Amino acid sequence: LDVSLPWWNGLSDVRRAVLASMAFQMGVGGLLTFTNTLRHVRQGNYFMAAQGMLDSRWATQTPERATRLAAAMRSDDPSDL
């Protein structure tokens, strides 16, 4: 992720953990297909980023994980991880 999303280093630990978890599950290439979500994360619009996560096929396939990670993206609360 340091190479593909160099801006991610400026995120909080919780939001970095969300992206790392998604990349671990889907691969970095899979995470990079979330173009709108990543744009929202980069812009600091975490509510819209979380909504994009929940509106994805990934969320349909792994709803519990997606719900948990989207909550963490919104709240920046480690207890949501």
mmCIF file of the N, C-alpha and C atoms, coordinates in Angstrom:
data_MODEL
# 
_entry.id   MODEL 
# 
loop_
_atom_site.group_PDB 
_atom_site.id 
_atom_site.type_symbol 
_atom_site.label_atom_id 
_atom_site.label_alt_id 
_atom_site.label_comp_id 
_atom_site.label_asym_id 
_atom_site.label_entity_id 
_atom_site.label_seq_id 
_atom_site.pdbx_PDB_ins_code 
_atom_site.Cartn_x 
_atom_site.Cartn_y 
_atom_site.Cartn_z 
_atom_site.occupancy 
_atom_site.B_iso_or_equiv 
_atom_site.pdbx_formal_charge 
_atom_site.auth_seq_id 
_atom_site.auth_comp_id 
_atom_site.auth_asym_id 
_atom_site.auth_atom_id 
_atom_site.pdbx_PDB_model_num 
ATOM 1   N N  . LEU A 1 1  ? 0.817   -1.202  0.000  1.00 0.00 ? 1  LEU A N  1 
ATOM 2   C CA . LEU A 1 1  ? 0.000   0.000   0.000  1.00 0.00 ? 1  LEU A CA 1 
ATOM 3   C C  . LEU A 1 1  ? 0.856   1.259   0.000  1.00 0.00 ? 1  LEU A C  1 
ATOM 4   N N  . ASP A 1 2  ? 2.043   1.159   0.565  1.00 0.00 ? 2  ASP A N  1 
ATOM 5   C CA . ASP A 1 2  ? 2.937   2.319   0.534  1.00 0.00 ? 2  ASP A CA 1 
ATOM 6   C C  . ASP A 1 2  ? 3.250   2.742   -0.896 1.00 0.00 ? 2  ASP A C  1 
ATOM 7   N N  . VAL A 1 3  ? 3.316   1.783   -1.798 1.00 0.00 ? 3  VAL A N  1 
ATOM 8   C CA . VAL A 1 3  ? 3.617   2.084   -3.204 1.00 0.00 ? 3  VAL A CA 1 
ATOM 9   C C  . VAL A 1 3  ? 2.356   2.506   -3.947 1.00 0.00 ? 3  VAL A C  1 
ATOM 10  N N  . SER A 1 4  ? 1.269   1.766   -3.765 1.00 0.00 ? 4  SER A N  1 
ATOM 11  C CA . SER A 1 4  ? 0.049   2.020   -4.531 1.00 0.00 ? 4  SER A CA 1 
ATOM 12  C C  . SER A 1 4  ? -0.753  3.211   -4.028 1.00 0.00 ? 4  SER A C  1 
ATOM 13  N N  . LEU A 1 5  ? -0.711  3.451   -2.724 1.00 0.00 ? 5  LEU A N  1 
ATOM 14  C CA . LEU A 1 5  ? -1.459  4.556   -2.111 1.00 0.00 ? 5  LEU A CA 1 
ATOM 15  C C  . LEU A 1 5  ? -0.535  5.324   -1.166 1.00 0.00 ? 5  LEU A C  1 
ATOM 16  N N  . PRO A 1 6  ? 0.424   6.047   -1.696 1.00 0.00 ? 6  PRO A N  1 
ATOM 17  C CA . PRO A 1 6  ? 1.401   6.701   -0.821 1.00 0.00 ? 6  PRO A CA 1 
ATOM 18  C C  . PRO A 1 6  ? 0.773   7.665   0.179  1.00 0.00 ? 6  PRO A C  1 
ATOM 19  N N  . TRP A 1 7  ? -0.390  8.191   -0.109 1.00 0.00 ? 7  TRP A N  1 
ATOM 20  C CA . TRP A 1 7  ? -1.077  9.115   0.790  1.00 0.00 ? 7  TRP A CA 1 
ATOM 21  C C  . TRP A 1 7  ? -1.640  8.422   2.020  1.00 0.00 ? 7  TRP A C  1 
ATOM 22  N N  . TRP A 1 8  ? -1.713  7.110   2.008  1.00 0.00 ? 8  TRP A N  1 
ATOM 23  C CA . TRP A 1 8  ? -2.344  6.390   3.118  1.00 0.00 ? 8  TRP A CA 1 
ATOM 24  C C  . TRP A 1 8  ? -1.558  6.562   4.409  1.00 0.00 ? 8  TRP A C  1 
ATOM 25  N N  . ASN A 1 9  ? -0.286  6.920   4.321  1.00 0.00 ? 9  ASN A N  1 
ATOM 26  C CA . ASN A 1 9  ? 0.522   7.141   5.518  1.00 0.00 ? 9  ASN A CA 1 
ATOM 27  C C  . ASN A 1 9  ? 0.006   8.308   6.352  1.00 0.00 ? 9  ASN A C  1 
ATOM 28  N N  . GLY A 1 10 ? -0.752  9.196   5.763  1.00 0.00 ? 10 GLY A N  1 
ATOM 29  C CA . GLY A 1 10 ? -1.313  10.323  6.494  1.00 0.00 ? 10 GLY A CA 1 
ATOM 30  C C  . GLY A 1 10 ? -2.608  10.005  7.221  1.00 0.00 ? 10 GLY A C  1 
ATOM 31  N N  . LEU A 1 11 ? -3.106  8.788   7.070  1.00 0.00 ? 11 LEU A N  1 
ATOM 32  C CA . LEU A 1 11 ? -4.350  8.397   7.734  1.00 0.00 ? 11 LEU A CA 1 
ATOM 33  C C  . LEU A 1 11 ? -4.086  7.977   9.173  1.00 0.00 ? 11 LEU A C  1 
ATOM 34  N N  . SER A 1 12 ? -5.146  7.954   9.944  1.00 0.00 ? 12 SER A N  1 
ATOM 35  C CA . SER A 1 12 ? -5.055  7.451   11.316 1.00 0.00 ? 12 SER A CA 1 
ATOM 36  C C  . SER A 1 12 ? -4.748  5.954   11.287 1.00 0.00 ? 12 SER A C  1 
ATOM 37  N N  . ASP A 1 13 ? -4.314  5.440   12.422 1.00 0.00 ? 13 ASP A N  1 
ATOM 38  C CA . ASP A 1 13 ? -4.024  4.006   12.525 1.00 0.00 ? 13 ASP A CA 1 
ATOM 39  C C  . ASP A 1 13 ? -5.257  3.159   12.223 1.00 0.00 ? 13 ASP A C  1 
ATOM 40  N N  . VAL A 1 14 ? -6.413  3.601   12.687 1.00 0.00 ? 14 VAL A N  1 
ATOM 41  C CA . VAL A 1 14 ? -7.652  2.833   12.468 1.00 0.00 ? 14 VAL A CA 1 
ATOM 42  C C  . VAL A 1 14 ? -7.985  2.784   10.981 1.00 0.00 ? 14 VAL A C  1 
ATOM 43  N N  . ARG A 1 15 ? -7.931  3.898   10.331 1.00 0.00 ? 15 ARG A N  1 
ATOM 44  C CA . ARG A 1 15 ? -8.286  3.925   8.906  1.00 0.00 ? 15 ARG A CA 1 
ATOM 45  C C  . ARG A 1 15 ? -7.244  3.195   8.061  1.00 0.00 ? 15 ARG A C  1 
ATOM 46  N N  . ARG A 1 16 ? -5.999  3.245   8.477  1.00 0.00 ? 16 ARG A N  1 
ATOM 47  C CA . ARG A 1 16 ? -4.971  2.443   7.800  1.00 0.00 ? 16 ARG A CA 1 
ATOM 48  C C  . ARG A 1 16 ? -5.261  0.949   7.999  1.00 0.00 ? 16 ARG A C  1 
ATOM 49  N N  . ALA A 1 17 ? -5.709  0.582   9.197  1.00 0.00 ? 17 ALA A N  1 
ATOM 50  C CA . ALA A 1 17 ? -6.040  -0.822  9.472  1.00 0.00 ? 17 ALA A CA 1 
ATOM 51  C C  . ALA A 1 17 ? -7.203  -1.290  8.612  1.00 0.00 ? 17 ALA A C  1 
ATOM 52  N N  . VAL A 1 18 ? -8.174  -0.407  8.382  1.00 0.00 ? 18 VAL A N  1 
ATOM 53  C CA . VAL A 1 18 ? -9.307  -0.755  7.510  1.00 0.00 ? 18 VAL A CA 1 
ATOM 54  C C  . VAL A 1 18 ? -8.797  -1.071  6.107  1.00 0.00 ? 18 VAL A C  1 
ATOM 55  N N  . LEU A 1 19 ? -8.001  -0.176  5.545  1.00 0.00 ? 19 LEU A N  1 
ATOM 56  C CA . LEU A 1 19 ? -7.490  -0.397  4.189  1.00 0.00 ? 19 LEU A CA 1 
ATOM 57  C C  . LEU A 1 19 ? -6.578  -1.618  4.130  1.00 0.00 ? 19 LEU A C  1 
ATOM 58  N N  . ALA A 1 20 ? -5.765  -1.819  5.147  1.00 0.00 ? 20 ALA A N  1 
ATOM 59  C CA . ALA A 1 20 ? -4.885  -2.988  5.178  1.00 0.00 ? 20 ALA A CA 1 
ATOM 60  C C  . ALA A 1 20 ? -5.696  -4.275  5.241  1.00 0.00 ? 20 ALA A C  1 
ATOM 61  N N  . SER A 1 21 ? -6.768  -4.275  6.006  1.00 0.00 ? 21 SER A N  1 
ATOM 62  C CA . SER A 1 21 ? -7.623  -5.455  6.100  1.00 0.00 ? 21 SER A CA 1 
ATOM 63  C C  . SER A 1 21 ? -8.286  -5.758  4.763  1.00 0.00 ? 21 SER A C  1 
ATOM 64  N N  . MET A 1 22 ? -8.761  -4.716  4.118  1.00 0.00 ? 22 MET A N  1 
ATOM 65  C CA . MET A 1 22 ? -9.372  -4.910  2.801  1.00 0.00 ? 22 MET A CA 1 
ATOM 66  C C  . MET A 1 22 ? -8.346  -5.441  1.806  1.00 0.00 ? 22 MET A C  1 
ATOM 67  N N  . ALA A 1 23 ? -7.139  -4.891  1.827  1.00 0.00 ? 23 ALA A N  1 
ATOM 68  C CA . ALA A 1 23 ? -6.085  -5.342  0.910  1.00 0.00 ? 23 ALA A CA 1 
ATOM 69  C C  . ALA A 1 23 ? -5.674  -6.771  1.225  1.00 0.00 ? 23 ALA A C  1 
ATOM 70  N N  . PHE A 1 24 ? -5.653  -7.140  2.498  1.00 0.00 ? 24 PHE A N  1 
ATOM 71  C CA . PHE A 1 24 ? -5.310  -8.511  2.873  1.00 0.00 ? 24 PHE A CA 1 
ATOM 72  C C  . PHE A 1 24 ? -6.346  -9.483  2.330  1.00 0.00 ? 24 PHE A C  1 
ATOM 73  N N  . GLN A 1 25 ? -7.612  -9.103  2.430  1.00 0.00 ? 25 GLN A N  1 
ATOM 74  C CA . GLN A 1 25 ? -8.689  -9.984  1.976  1.00 0.00 ? 25 GLN A CA 1 
ATOM 75  C C  . GLN A 1 25 ? -8.769  -10.069 0.457  1.00 0.00 ? 25 GLN A C  1 
ATOM 76  N N  . MET A 1 26 ? -8.682  -8.929  -0.228 1.00 0.00 ? 26 MET A N  1 
ATOM 77  C CA . MET A 1 26 ? -8.924  -8.889  -1.671 1.00 0.00 ? 26 MET A CA 1 
ATOM 78  C C  . MET A 1 26 ? -7.667  -8.744  -2.501 1.00 0.00 ? 26 MET A C  1 
ATOM 79  N N  . GLY A 1 27 ? -6.549  -8.486  -1.845 1.00 0.00 ? 27 GLY A N  1 
ATOM 80  C CA . GLY A 1 27 ? -5.327  -8.147  -2.555 1.00 0.00 ? 27 GLY A CA 1 
ATOM 81  C C  . GLY A 1 27 ? -5.317  -6.653  -2.826 1.00 0.00 ? 27 GLY A C  1 
ATOM 82  N N  . VAL A 1 28 ? -4.137  -6.119  -3.021 1.00 0.00 ? 28 VAL A N  1 
ATOM 83  C CA . VAL A 1 28 ? -4.019  -4.683  -3.290 1.00 0.00 ? 28 VAL A CA 1 
ATOM 84  C C  . VAL A 1 28 ? -4.777  -4.334  -4.565 1.00 0.00 ? 28 VAL A C  1 
ATOM 85  N N  . GLY A 1 29 ? -4.675  -5.186  -5.568 1.00 0.00 ? 29 GLY A N  1 
ATOM 86  C CA . GLY A 1 29 ? -5.388  -4.935  -6.815 1.00 0.00 ? 29 GLY A CA 1 
ATOM 87  C C  . GLY A 1 29 ? -6.888  -4.843  -6.611 1.00 0.00 ? 29 GLY A C  1 
ATOM 88  N N  . GLY A 1 30 ? -7.417  -5.698  -5.768 1.00 0.00 ? 30 GLY A N  1 
ATOM 89  C CA . GLY A 1 30 ? -8.843  -5.654  -5.458 1.00 0.00 ? 30 GLY A CA 1 
ATOM 90  C C  . GLY A 1 30 ? -9.216  -4.362  -4.754 1.00 0.00 ? 30 GLY A C  1 
ATOM 91  N N  . LEU A 1 31 ? -8.411  -3.972  -3.792 1.00 0.00 ? 31 LEU A N  1 
ATOM 92  C CA . LEU A 1 31 ? -8.679  -2.724  -3.087 1.00 0.00 ? 31 LEU A CA 1 
ATOM 93  C C  . LEU A 1 31 ? -8.646  -1.540  -4.053 1.00 0.00 ? 31 LEU A C  1 
ATOM 94  N N  . LEU A 1 32 ? -7.728  -1.556  -4.989 1.00 0.00 ? 32 LEU A N  1 
ATOM 95  C CA . LEU A 1 32 ? -7.595  -0.437  -5.922 1.00 0.00 ? 32 LEU A CA 1 
ATOM 96  C C  . LEU A 1 32 ? -8.799  -0.279  -6.846 1.00 0.00 ? 32 LEU A C  1 
ATOM 97  N N  . THR A 1 33 ? -9.657  -1.302  -6.934 1.00 0.00 ? 33 THR A N  1 
ATOM 98  C CA . THR A 1 33 ? -10.873 -1.163  -7.746 1.00 0.00 ? 33 THR A CA 1 
ATOM 99  C C  . THR A 1 33 ? -11.908 -0.287  -7.046 1.00 0.00 ? 33 THR A C  1 
ATOM 100 N N  . PHE A 1 34 ? -11.712 0.008   -5.781 1.00 0.00 ? 34 PHE A N  1 
ATOM 101 C CA . PHE A 1 34 ? -12.619 0.868   -5.024 1.00 0.00 ? 34 PHE A CA 1 
ATOM 102 C C  . PHE A 1 34 ? -12.242 2.330   -5.260 1.00 0.00 ? 34 PHE A C  1 
ATOM 103 N N  . THR A 1 35 ? -12.283 2.751   -6.505 1.00 0.00 ? 35 THR A N  1 
ATOM 104 C CA . THR A 1 35 ? -11.762 4.076   -6.859 1.00 0.00 ? 35 THR A CA 1 
ATOM 105 C C  . THR A 1 35 ? -12.509 5.208   -6.162 1.00 0.00 ? 35 THR A C  1 
ATOM 106 N N  . ASN A 1 36 ? -13.835 5.153   -6.139 1.00 0.00 ? 36 ASN A N  1 
ATOM 107 C CA . ASN A 1 36 ? -14.600 6.227   -5.494 1.00 0.00 ? 36 ASN A CA 1 
ATOM 108 C C  . ASN A 1 36 ? -14.379 6.213   -3.986 1.00 0.00 ? 36 ASN A C  1 
ATOM 109 N N  . THR A 1 37 ? -14.393 5.031   -3.397 1.00 0.00 ? 37 THR A N  1 
ATOM 110 C CA . THR A 1 37 ? -14.157 4.917   -1.959 1.00 0.00 ? 37 THR A CA 1 
ATOM 111 C C  . THR A 1 37 ? -12.796 5.473   -1.597 1.00 0.00 ? 37 THR A C  1 
ATOM 112 N N  . LEU A 1 38 ? -11.783 5.091   -2.343 1.00 0.00 ? 38 LEU A N  1 
ATOM 113 C CA . LEU A 1 38 ? -10.432 5.576   -2.055 1.00 0.00 ? 38 LEU A CA 1 
ATOM 114 C C  . LEU A 1 38 ? -10.322 7.081   -2.262 1.00 0.00 ? 38 LEU A C  1 
ATOM 115 N N  . ARG A 1 39 ? -11.020 7.600   -3.243 1.00 0.00 ? 39 ARG A N  1 
ATOM 116 C CA . ARG A 1 39 ? -11.027 9.059   -3.466 1.00 0.00 ? 39 ARG A CA 1 
ATOM 117 C C  . ARG A 1 39 ? -11.634 9.750   -2.244 1.00 0.00 ? 39 ARG A C  1 
ATOM 118 N N  . HIS A 1 40 ? -12.730 9.199   -1.725 1.00 0.00 ? 40 HIS A N  1 
ATOM 119 C CA . HIS A 1 40 ? -13.357 9.790   -0.542 1.00 0.00 ? 40 HIS A CA 1 
ATOM 120 C C  . HIS A 1 40 ? -12.446 9.703   0.680  1.00 0.00 ? 40 HIS A C  1 
ATOM 121 N N  . VAL A 1 41 ? -11.760 8.577   0.842  1.00 0.00 ? 41 VAL A N  1 
ATOM 122 C CA . VAL A 1 41 ? -10.825 8.452   1.957  1.00 0.00 ? 41 VAL A CA 1 
ATOM 123 C C  . VAL A 1 41 ? -9.744  9.512   1.836  1.00 0.00 ? 41 VAL A C  1 
ATOM 124 N N  . ARG A 1 42 ? -9.191  9.626   0.668  1.00 0.00 ? 42 ARG A N  1 
ATOM 125 C CA . ARG A 1 42 ? -8.104  10.594  0.457  1.00 0.00 ? 42 ARG A CA 1 
ATOM 126 C C  . ARG A 1 42 ? -8.561  12.022  0.730  1.00 0.00 ? 42 ARG A C  1 
ATOM 127 N N  . GLN A 1 43 ? -9.819  12.323  0.407  1.00 0.00 ? 43 GLN A N  1 
ATOM 128 C CA . GLN A 1 43 ? -10.369 13.660  0.621  1.00 0.00 ? 43 GLN A CA 1 
ATOM 129 C C  . GLN A 1 43 ? -10.847 13.881  2.049  1.00 0.00 ? 43 GLN A C  1 
ATOM 130 N N  . GLY A 1 44 ? -10.825 12.824  2.869  1.00 0.00 ? 44 GLY A N  1 
ATOM 131 C CA . GLY A 1 44 ? -11.277 12.953  4.252  1.00 0.00 ? 44 GLY A CA 1 
ATOM 132 C C  . GLY A 1 44 ? -12.776 12.836  4.434  1.00 0.00 ? 44 GLY A C  1 
ATOM 133 N N  . ASN A 1 45 ? -13.479 12.400  3.395  1.00 0.00 ? 45 ASN A N  1 
ATOM 134 C CA . ASN A 1 45 ? -14.924 12.225  3.469  1.00 0.00 ? 45 ASN A CA 1 
ATOM 135 C C  . ASN A 1 45 ? -15.202 10.770  3.862  1.00 0.00 ? 45 ASN A C  1 
ATOM 136 N N  . TYR A 1 46 ? -15.035 10.475  5.132  1.00 0.00 ? 46 TYR A N  1 
ATOM 137 C CA . TYR A 1 46 ? -15.084 9.095   5.602  1.00 0.00 ? 46 TYR A CA 1 
ATOM 138 C C  . TYR A 1 46 ? -16.488 8.517   5.598  1.00 0.00 ? 46 TYR A C  1 
ATOM 139 N N  . PHE A 1 47 ? -17.514 9.359   5.753  1.00 0.00 ? 47 PHE A N  1 
ATOM 140 C CA . PHE A 1 47 ? -18.880 8.869   5.669  1.00 0.00 ? 47 PHE A CA 1 
ATOM 141 C C  . PHE A 1 47 ? -19.158 8.312   4.273  1.00 0.00 ? 47 PHE A C  1 
ATOM 142 N N  . MET A 1 48 ? -18.788 9.058   3.253  1.00 0.00 ? 48 MET A N  1 
ATOM 143 C CA . MET A 1 48 ? -19.009 8.600   1.877  1.00 0.00 ? 48 MET A CA 1 
ATOM 144 C C  . MET A 1 48 ? -18.119 7.407   1.548  1.00 0.00 ? 48 MET A C  1 
ATOM 145 N N  . ALA A 1 49 ? -16.914 7.379   2.095  1.00 0.00 ? 49 ALA A N  1 
ATOM 146 C CA . ALA A 1 49 ? -16.037 6.228   1.887  1.00 0.00 ? 49 ALA A CA 1 
ATOM 147 C C  . ALA A 1 49 ? -16.688 4.970   2.457  1.00 0.00 ? 49 ALA A C  1 
ATOM 148 N N  . ALA A 1 50 ? -17.221 5.088   3.675  1.00 0.00 ? 50 ALA A N  1 
ATOM 149 C CA . ALA A 1 50 ? -17.885 3.943   4.302  1.00 0.00 ? 50 ALA A CA 1 
ATOM 150 C C  . ALA A 1 50 ? -19.101 3.521   3.489  1.00 0.00 ? 50 ALA A C  1 
ATOM 151 N N  . GLN A 1 51 ? -19.842 4.489   2.981  1.00 0.00 ? 51 GLN A N  1 
ATOM 152 C CA . GLN A 1 51 ? -21.019 4.158   2.165  1.00 0.00 ? 51 GLN A CA 1 
ATOM 153 C C  . GLN A 1 51 ? -20.604 3.413   0.896  1.00 0.00 ? 51 GLN A C  1 
ATOM 154 N N  . GLY A 1 52 ? -19.515 3.847   0.287  1.00 0.00 ? 52 GLY A N  1 
ATOM 155 C CA . GLY A 1 52 ? -19.014 3.144   -0.895 1.00 0.00 ? 52 GLY A CA 1 
ATOM 156 C C  . GLY A 1 52 ? -18.604 1.714   -0.574 1.00 0.00 ? 52 GLY A C  1 
ATOM 157 N N  . MET A 1 53 ? -18.015 1.531   0.582  1.00 0.00 ? 53 MET A N  1 
ATOM 158 C CA . MET A 1 53 ? -17.649 0.178   1.001  1.00 0.00 ? 53 MET A CA 1 
ATOM 159 C C  . MET A 1 53 ? -18.901 -0.691  1.113  1.00 0.00 ? 53 MET A C  1 
ATOM 160 N N  . LEU A 1 54 ? -19.956 -0.144  1.714  1.00 0.00 ? 54 LEU A N  1 
ATOM 161 C CA . LEU A 1 54 ? -21.181 -0.919  1.937  1.00 0.00 ? 54 LEU A CA 1 
ATOM 162 C C  . LEU A 1 54 ? -21.980 -1.145  0.661  1.00 0.00 ? 54 LEU A C  1 
ATOM 163 N N  . ASP A 1 55 ? -21.776 -0.314  -0.338 1.00 0.00 ? 55 ASP A N  1 
ATOM 164 C CA . ASP A 1 55 ? -22.499 -0.441  -1.608 1.00 0.00 ? 55 ASP A CA 1 
ATOM 165 C C  . ASP A 1 55 ? -21.790 -1.353  -2.604 1.00 0.00 ? 55 ASP A C  1 
ATOM 166 N N  . SER A 1 56 ? -20.796 -2.072  -2.166 1.00 0.00 ? 56 SER A N  1 
ATOM 167 C CA . SER A 1 56 ? -19.980 -2.876  -3.078 1.00 0.00 ? 56 SER A CA 1 
ATOM 168 C C  . SER A 1 56 ? -20.380 -4.351  -3.092 1.00 0.00 ? 56 SER A C  1 
ATOM 169 N N  . ARG A 1 57 ? -19.930 -5.036  -4.102 1.00 0.00 ? 57 ARG A N  1 
ATOM 170 C CA . ARG A 1 57 ? -20.112 -6.488  -4.174 1.00 0.00 ? 57 ARG A CA 1 
ATOM 171 C C  . ARG A 1 57 ? -19.371 -7.170  -3.028 1.00 0.00 ? 57 ARG A C  1 
ATOM 172 N N  . TRP A 1 58 ? -18.231 -6.626  -2.643 1.00 0.00 ? 58 TRP A N  1 
ATOM 173 C CA . TRP A 1 58 ? -17.478 -7.140  -1.508 1.00 0.00 ? 58 TRP A CA 1 
ATOM 174 C C  . TRP A 1 58 ? -18.346 -7.185  -0.253 1.00 0.00 ? 58 TRP A C  1 
ATOM 175 N N  . ALA A 1 59 ? -19.136 -6.123  -0.021 1.00 0.00 ? 59 ALA A N  1 
ATOM 176 C CA . ALA A 1 59 ? -20.008 -6.075  1.155  1.00 0.00 ? 59 ALA A CA 1 
ATOM 177 C C  . ALA A 1 59 ? -21.104 -7.130  1.077  1.00 0.00 ? 59 ALA A C  1 
ATOM 178 N N  . THR A 1 60 ? -21.560 -7.411  -0.128 1.00 0.00 ? 60 THR A N  1 
ATOM 179 C CA . THR A 1 60 ? -22.563 -8.462  -0.291 1.00 0.00 ? 60 THR A CA 1 
ATOM 180 C C  . THR A 1 60 ? -21.961 -9.822  0.018  1.00 0.00 ? 60 THR A C  1 
ATOM 181 N N  . GLN A 1 61 ? -20.711 -10.008 -0.351 1.00 0.00 ? 61 GLN A N  1 
ATOM 182 C CA . GLN A 1 61 ? -20.040 -11.294 -0.153 1.00 0.00 ? 61 GLN A CA 1 
ATOM 183 C C  . GLN A 1 61 ? -19.572 -11.493 1.288  1.00 0.00 ? 61 GLN A C  1 
ATOM 184 N N  . THR A 1 62 ? -19.174 -10.434 1.962  1.00 0.00 ? 62 THR A N  1 
ATOM 185 C CA . THR A 1 62 ? -18.685 -10.527 3.348  1.00 0.00 ? 62 THR A CA 1 
ATOM 186 C C  . THR A 1 62 ? -19.347 -9.422  4.176  1.00 0.00 ? 62 THR A C  1 
ATOM 187 N N  . PRO A 1 63 ? -20.649 -9.548  4.417  1.00 0.00 ? 63 PRO A N  1 
ATOM 188 C CA . PRO A 1 63 ? -21.389 -8.445  5.038  1.00 0.00 ? 63 PRO A CA 1 
ATOM 189 C C  . PRO A 1 63 ? -20.941 -8.090  6.460  1.00 0.00 ? 63 PRO A C  1 
ATOM 190 N N  . GLU A 1 64 ? -20.594 -9.070  7.260  1.00 0.00 ? 64 GLU A N  1 
ATOM 191 C CA . GLU A 1 64 ? -20.189 -8.754  8.635  1.00 0.00 ? 64 GLU A CA 1 
ATOM 192 C C  . GLU A 1 64 ? -18.885 -7.968  8.654  1.00 0.00 ? 64 GLU A C  1 
ATOM 193 N N  . ARG A 1 65 ? -17.916 -8.431  7.885  1.00 0.00 ? 65 ARG A N  1 
ATOM 194 C CA . ARG A 1 65 ? -16.629 -7.728  7.823  1.00 0.00 ? 65 ARG A CA 1 
ATOM 195 C C  . ARG A 1 65 ? -16.815 -6.334  7.247  1.00 0.00 ? 65 ARG A C  1 
ATOM 196 N N  . ALA A 1 66 ? -17.569 -6.228  6.167  1.00 0.00 ? 66 ALA A N  1 
ATOM 197 C CA . ALA A 1 66 ? -17.773 -4.929  5.525  1.00 0.00 ? 66 ALA A CA 1 
ATOM 198 C C  . ALA A 1 66 ? -18.465 -3.948  6.467  1.00 0.00 ? 66 ALA A C  1 
ATOM 199 N N  . THR A 1 67 ? -19.465 -4.415  7.200  1.00 0.00 ? 67 THR A N  1 
ATOM 200 C CA . THR A 1 67 ? -20.174 -3.548  8.139  1.00 0.00 ? 67 THR A CA 1 
ATOM 201 C C  . THR A 1 67 ? -19.238 -3.065  9.240  1.00 0.00 ? 67 THR A C  1 
ATOM 202 N N  . ARG A 1 68 ? -18.430 -3.970  9.751  1.00 0.00 ? 68 ARG A N  1 
ATOM 203 C CA . ARG A 1 68 ? -17.485 -3.636  10.820 1.00 0.00 ? 68 ARG A CA 1 
ATOM 204 C C  . ARG A 1 68 ? -16.428 -2.644  10.329 1.00 0.00 ? 68 ARG A C  1 
ATOM 205 N N  . LEU A 1 69 ? -15.850 -2.913  9.160  1.00 0.00 ? 69 LEU A N  1 
ATOM 206 C CA . LEU A 1 69 ? -14.803 -2.032  8.644  1.00 0.00 ? 69 LEU A CA 1 
ATOM 207 C C  . LEU A 1 69 ? -15.360 -0.675  8.220  1.00 0.00 ? 69 LEU A C  1 
ATOM 208 N N  . ALA A 1 70 ? -16.569 -0.651  7.682  1.00 0.00 ? 70 ALA A N  1 
ATOM 209 C CA . ALA A 1 70 ? -17.184 0.633   7.317  1.00 0.00 ? 70 ALA A CA 1 
ATOM 210 C C  . ALA A 1 70 ? -17.445 1.463   8.569  1.00 0.00 ? 70 ALA A C  1 
ATOM 211 N N  . ALA A 1 71 ? -17.877 0.825   9.639  1.00 0.00 ? 71 ALA A N  1 
ATOM 212 C CA . ALA A 1 71 ? -18.096 1.537   10.900 1.00 0.00 ? 71 ALA A CA 1 
ATOM 213 C C  . ALA A 1 71 ? -16.777 2.130   11.406 1.00 0.00 ? 71 ALA A C  1 
ATOM 214 N N  . ALA A 1 72 ? -15.710 1.360   11.311 1.00 0.00 ? 72 ALA A N  1 
ATOM 215 C CA . ALA A 1 72 ? -14.398 1.853   11.744 1.00 0.00 ? 72 ALA A CA 1 
ATOM 216 C C  . ALA A 1 72 ? -13.926 3.008   10.861 1.00 0.00 ? 72 ALA A C  1 
ATOM 217 N N  . MET A 1 73 ? -14.201 2.928   9.571  1.00 0.00 ? 73 MET A N  1 
ATOM 218 C CA . MET A 1 73 ? -13.820 4.014   8.661  1.00 0.00 ? 73 MET A CA 1 
ATOM 219 C C  . MET A 1 73 ? -14.545 5.299   9.058  1.00 0.00 ? 73 MET A C  1 
ATOM 220 N N  . ARG A 1 74 ? -15.836 5.185   9.380  1.00 0.00 ? 74 ARG A N  1 
ATOM 221 C CA . ARG A 1 74 ? -16.616 6.356   9.770  1.00 0.00 ? 74 ARG A CA 1 
ATOM 222 C C  . ARG A 1 74 ? -16.177 6.924   11.116 1.00 0.00 ? 74 ARG A C  1 
ATOM 223 N N  . SER A 1 75 ? -16.017 6.044   12.093 1.00 0.00 ? 75 SER A N  1 
ATOM 224 C CA . SER A 1 75 ? -15.834 6.486   13.485 1.00 0.00 ? 75 SER A CA 1 
ATOM 225 C C  . SER A 1 75 ? -14.395 6.764   13.878 1.00 0.00 ? 75 SER A C  1 
ATOM 226 N N  . ASP A 1 76 ? -13.462 6.096   13.199 1.00 0.00 ? 76 ASP A N  1 
ATOM 227 C CA . ASP A 1 76 ? -12.048 6.151   13.570 1.00 0.00 ? 76 ASP A CA 1 
ATOM 228 C C  . ASP A 1 76 ? -11.839 5.589   14.984 1.00 0.00 ? 76 ASP A C  1 
ATOM 229 N N  . ASP A 1 77 ? -12.709 4.665   15.371 1.00 0.00 ? 77 ASP A N  1 
ATOM 230 C CA . ASP A 1 77 ? -12.677 4.066   16.705 1.00 0.00 ? 77 ASP A CA 1 
ATOM 231 C C  . ASP A 1 77 ? -12.119 2.652   16.594 1.00 0.00 ? 77 ASP A C  1 
ATOM 232 N N  . PRO A 1 78 ? -11.023 2.362   17.270 1.00 0.00 ? 78 PRO A N  1 
ATOM 233 C CA . PRO A 1 78 ? -10.436 1.013   17.161 1.00 0.00 ? 78 PRO A CA 1 
ATOM 234 C C  . PRO A 1 78 ? -11.348 -0.095  17.659 1.00 0.00 ? 78 PRO A C  1 
ATOM 235 N N  . SER A 1 79 ? -12.307 0.231   18.512 1.00 0.00 ? 79 SER A N  1 
ATOM 236 C CA . SER A 1 79 ? -13.215 -0.814  18.994 1.00 0.00 ? 79 SER A CA 1 
ATOM 237 C C  . SER A 1 79 ? -14.152 -1.309  17.888 1.00 0.00 ? 79 SER A C  1 
ATOM 238 N N  . ASP A 1 80 ? -14.282 -0.536  16.801 1.00 0.00 ? 80 ASP A N  1 
ATOM 239 C CA . ASP A 1 80 ? -15.106 -0.967  15.657 1.00 0.00 ? 80 ASP A CA 1 
ATOM 240 C C  . ASP A 1 80 ? -14.365 -1.969  14.767 1.00 0.00 ? 80 ASP A C  1 
ATOM 241 N N  . LEU A 1 81 ? -13.061 -2.048  14.921 1.00 0.00 ? 81 LEU A N  1 
ATOM 242 C CA . LEU A 1 81 ? -12.307 -3.012  14.116 1.00 0.00 ? 81 LEU A CA 1 
ATOM 243 C C  . LEU A 1 81 ? -12.650 -4.389  14.585 1.00 0.00 ? 81 LEU A C  1 
# 
